Amino acid sequence: MSVLQDLHLHYVQACQNLSQPENPFIARVLQEANKNDDISSKGITLKLAGNNHLVPVLRVTDDDLGVLVSVLGQAAFVTGLDLAYNVLTDAGAKTMATFLQEKSTLRYLNLMFNDIGASGAELIAGALHRNESLVHLRMTGNKIGNQGGMFFASMLKINSTLEKLDLGDSDVGLQCLIAIAIALTQNKSLKAINLNRPLLSNQQEETTVHIARMLRSNSSLLELHLGKHEMKNFGVERLCEALYENSSLRYLDLSCNNITCDGVKFLGELLKRNQTLEILDLNANRIEDVGAIYLSEALLTWNRTLQALSIVSNNITGKGLVALAHTMQFNTQLSHIYIWGNKFDRSTCVEFSELIEMGRLQLGCTDVAPYKVDGKVFLAELSHGLAKHRYWAPRCATVAPGAANASLDIVAVSEYLKDGAMKTKVGDTLNVVV
């Protein structure tokens, strides 16, 4: 009998011992895992996400989790656990926290979009004070609030193992963001953090100022998500000033803010001197033609490190888009560009069609595809982009984890990652990492 067959058998026995009915979803995942032949050498991730679009599943509850972790305590080969989109509450968080403190060998834990609140966040963050195995934690969409976020800020002052932390869409507030920024001035292990969509009550961009101050001294952070921060040109200027002194950050996400062409002027000047930034996400701002031209000028003659640029939905017309297309003909390092949601004219369609036809721009590296009607070229939308798999990852085996049409990854964090190993590869997914 194989190790994985033993794992399923142990689950059945644990359900009987704890008088807990079997969850058919968990049982099926464990049975499917029997087909994996590489567990002994690579480990395995149990994918128990409750948002399976193909087959209705019985979502994992707090009681189900109690049985599952009793089994995982004897299964060191399980190094990843995806429990996204289930119905776990603070009680389930308590169970998981106990597991993380005592017997866990998990390197990846995904708890996104459950029903965990501030109390559960306190327990999980407290467990990470001692845990020395977990490398990647996703708490996305759990309404932990400002209070819950403060516990993770405190944890970052102590934990030296965690490399990726996702607190996006978790209702964290001003105090939490400032506390995290302060913690990251000391933390040397965290390499990627998602702080998208906080709840901010003022327009003074105090959080951006603190984050910029952190970037001046932090030399380990490679990936930073600051989407939906209501950031304006003042905040962008502060970040750019800090990044002149930062030589580590490679992925900067400023999507869904209030950045105009004046703010992009600071980014353009930064790109002329910065030699480390590789991915820049300006999706859903308002940089317009002037901002696009600032970027194209910097990328045409100065910058040769940026590999991916997203300017989706920025009110850019043909003038700005053609300038960027012209830049791509000369800057061969820029391999990914996303432009949908802007104002395409005939020249835009022709320029990007030519880039694609000559092989300079691959279809997997952009979000448009050319087609012709009555001899005229138009651009159709492709479902590609930096954040395609941020909230949902396909279970289909035909979709490779390294697909270039999903979010690009800077830090390879998975159950297969050796301690200290990193890679920078445009095209790897940010969230589909296990």
PEJOVEN-V544917 format. One record per residue. N is the residue number from 1. SS is DSSP state (A for helix, B for strand, O for the rest). Layout:
n=N ss=SS
n=N ss=SS
//
This chain:
n=1 ss=O
n=2 ss=O
n=3 ss=A
n=4 ss=A
n=5 ss=A
n=6 ss=A
n=7 ss=A
n=8 ss=A
n=9 ss=A
n=10 ss=A
n=11 ss=A
n=12 ss=A
n=13 ss=A
n=14 ss=A
n=15 ss=A
n=16 ss=A
n=17 ss=A
n=18 ss=O
n=19 ss=O
n=20 ss=O
n=21 ss=O
n=22 ss=O
n=23 ss=O
n=24 ss=A
n=25 ss=A
n=26 ss=A
n=27 ss=A
n=28 ss=A
n=29 ss=A
n=30 ss=A
n=31 ss=A
n=32 ss=A
n=33 ss=A
n=34 ss=O
n=35 ss=O
n=36 ss=O
n=37 ss=O
n=38 ss=O
n=39 ss=A
n=40 ss=A
n=41 ss=A
n=42 ss=A
n=43 ss=O
n=44 ss=B
n=45 ss=B
n=46 ss=B
n=47 ss=B
n=48 ss=O
n=49 ss=O
n=50 ss=O
n=51 ss=O
n=52 ss=O
n=53 ss=O
n=54 ss=O
n=55 ss=O
n=56 ss=O
n=57 ss=O
n=58 ss=O
n=59 ss=O
n=60 ss=O
n=61 ss=O
n=62 ss=A
n=63 ss=A
n=64 ss=A
n=65 ss=A
n=66 ss=A
n=67 ss=A
n=68 ss=A
n=69 ss=A
n=70 ss=A
n=71 ss=A
n=72 ss=A
n=73 ss=O
n=74 ss=O
n=75 ss=O
n=76 ss=O
n=77 ss=O
n=78 ss=B
n=79 ss=B
n=80 ss=B
n=81 ss=B
n=82 ss=B
n=83 ss=O
n=84 ss=O
n=85 ss=O
n=86 ss=O
n=87 ss=O
n=88 ss=O
n=89 ss=O
n=90 ss=A
n=91 ss=A
n=92 ss=A
n=93 ss=A
n=94 ss=A
n=95 ss=A
n=96 ss=A
n=97 ss=A
n=98 ss=A
n=99 ss=A
n=100 ss=A
n=101 ss=A
n=102 ss=A
n=103 ss=O
n=104 ss=O
n=105 ss=O
n=106 ss=O
n=107 ss=O
n=108 ss=B
n=109 ss=B
n=110 ss=B
n=111 ss=O
n=112 ss=O
n=113 ss=O
n=114 ss=O
n=115 ss=O
n=116 ss=O
n=117 ss=O
n=118 ss=A
n=119 ss=A
n=120 ss=A
n=121 ss=A
n=122 ss=A
n=123 ss=A
n=124 ss=A
n=125 ss=A
n=126 ss=A
n=127 ss=A
n=128 ss=O
n=129 ss=O
n=130 ss=O
n=131 ss=O
n=132 ss=O
n=133 ss=O
n=134 ss=O
n=135 ss=O
n=136 ss=B
n=137 ss=B
n=138 ss=B
n=139 ss=O
n=140 ss=O
n=141 ss=O
n=142 ss=O
n=143 ss=O
n=144 ss=O
n=145 ss=A
n=146 ss=A
n=147 ss=A
n=148 ss=A
n=149 ss=A
n=150 ss=A
n=151 ss=A
n=152 ss=A
n=153 ss=A
n=154 ss=A
n=155 ss=A
n=156 ss=A
n=157 ss=O
n=158 ss=O
n=159 ss=O
n=160 ss=O
n=161 ss=O
n=162 ss=O
n=163 ss=O
n=164 ss=B
n=165 ss=B
n=166 ss=B
n=167 ss=O
n=168 ss=O
n=169 ss=O
n=170 ss=O
n=171 ss=O
n=172 ss=O
n=173 ss=O
n=174 ss=A
n=175 ss=A
n=176 ss=A
n=177 ss=A
n=178 ss=A
n=179 ss=A
n=180 ss=A
n=181 ss=A
n=182 ss=A
n=183 ss=A
n=184 ss=O
n=185 ss=O
n=186 ss=O
n=187 ss=O
n=188 ss=O
n=189 ss=O
n=190 ss=O
n=191 ss=O
n=192 ss=B
n=193 ss=B
n=194 ss=B
n=195 ss=O
n=196 ss=O
n=197 ss=O
n=198 ss=O
n=199 ss=O
n=200 ss=O
n=201 ss=O
n=202 ss=O
n=203 ss=O
n=204 ss=O
n=205 ss=O
n=206 ss=A
n=207 ss=A
n=208 ss=A
n=209 ss=A
n=210 ss=A
n=211 ss=A
n=212 ss=A
n=213 ss=A
n=214 ss=A
n=215 ss=A
n=216 ss=A
n=217 ss=A
n=218 ss=O
n=219 ss=O
n=220 ss=O
n=221 ss=O
n=222 ss=O
n=223 ss=B
n=224 ss=B
n=225 ss=B
n=226 ss=O
n=227 ss=O
n=228 ss=O
n=229 ss=O
n=230 ss=O
n=231 ss=O
n=232 ss=O
n=233 ss=A
n=234 ss=A
n=235 ss=A
n=236 ss=A
n=237 ss=A
n=238 ss=A
n=239 ss=A
n=240 ss=A
n=241 ss=A
n=242 ss=A
n=243 ss=A
n=244 ss=O
n=245 ss=O
n=246 ss=O
n=247 ss=O
n=248 ss=O
n=249 ss=O
n=250 ss=O
n=251 ss=B
n=252 ss=B
n=253 ss=B
n=254 ss=O
n=255 ss=O
n=256 ss=O
n=257 ss=O
n=258 ss=O
n=259 ss=O
n=260 ss=B
n=261 ss=A
n=262 ss=A
n=263 ss=A
n=264 ss=A
n=265 ss=A
n=266 ss=A
n=267 ss=A
n=268 ss=A
n=269 ss=A
n=270 ss=A
n=271 ss=A
n=272 ss=A
n=273 ss=A
n=274 ss=O
n=275 ss=O
n=276 ss=O
n=277 ss=O
n=278 ss=O
n=279 ss=B
n=280 ss=B
n=281 ss=B
n=282 ss=O
n=283 ss=O
n=284 ss=O
n=285 ss=O
n=286 ss=B
n=287 ss=O
n=288 ss=A
n=289 ss=A
n=290 ss=A
n=291 ss=A
n=292 ss=A
n=293 ss=A
n=294 ss=A
n=295 ss=A
n=296 ss=A
n=297 ss=A
n=298 ss=A
n=299 ss=A
n=300 ss=A
n=301 ss=A
n=302 ss=O
n=303 ss=O
n=304 ss=O
n=305 ss=O
n=306 ss=O
n=307 ss=O
n=308 ss=B
n=309 ss=B
n=310 ss=B
n=311 ss=O
n=312 ss=O
n=313 ss=O
n=314 ss=O
n=315 ss=O
n=316 ss=O
n=317 ss=O
n=318 ss=A
n=319 ss=A
n=320 ss=A
n=321 ss=A
n=322 ss=A
n=323 ss=A
n=324 ss=A
n=325 ss=A
n=326 ss=A
n=327 ss=A
n=328 ss=A
n=329 ss=A
n=330 ss=A
n=331 ss=O
n=332 ss=O
n=333 ss=O
n=334 ss=O
n=335 ss=O
n=336 ss=B
n=337 ss=B
n=338 ss=B
n=339 ss=O
n=340 ss=O
n=341 ss=O
n=342 ss=O
n=343 ss=O
n=344 ss=O
n=345 ss=O
n=346 ss=A
n=347 ss=A
n=348 ss=A
n=349 ss=A
n=350 ss=A
n=351 ss=A
n=352 ss=A
n=353 ss=A
n=354 ss=A
n=355 ss=A
n=356 ss=A
n=357 ss=A
n=358 ss=O
n=359 ss=O
n=360 ss=O
n=361 ss=O
n=362 ss=O
n=363 ss=A
n=364 ss=A
n=365 ss=A
n=366 ss=B
n=367 ss=O
n=368 ss=B
n=369 ss=B
n=370 ss=B
n=371 ss=B
n=372 ss=B
n=373 ss=B
n=374 ss=O
n=375 ss=O
n=376 ss=B
n=377 ss=B
n=378 ss=B
n=379 ss=B
n=380 ss=B
n=381 ss=B
n=382 ss=O
n=383 ss=O
n=384 ss=O
n=385 ss=O
n=386 ss=O
n=387 ss=O
n=388 ss=O
n=389 ss=O
n=390 ss=O
n=391 ss=O
n=392 ss=O
n=393 ss=O
n=394 ss=O
n=395 ss=O
n=396 ss=O
n=397 ss=O
n=398 ss=O
n=399 ss=O
n=400 ss=O
n=401 ss=O
n=402 ss=O
n=403 ss=O
n=404 ss=O
n=405 ss=O
n=406 ss=O
n=407 ss=O
n=408 ss=B
n=409 ss=B
n=410 ss=O
n=411 ss=O
n=412 ss=O
n=413 ss=O
n=414 ss=O
n=415 ss=O
n=416 ss=O
n=417 ss=O
n=418 ss=O
n=419 ss=O
n=420 ss=O
n=421 ss=O
n=422 ss=O
n=423 ss=O
n=424 ss=O
n=425 ss=B
n=426 ss=B
n=427 ss=B
n=428 ss=B
n=429 ss=B
n=430 ss=O
n=431 ss=O
n=432 ss=O
n=433 ss=O
n=434 ss=O
//
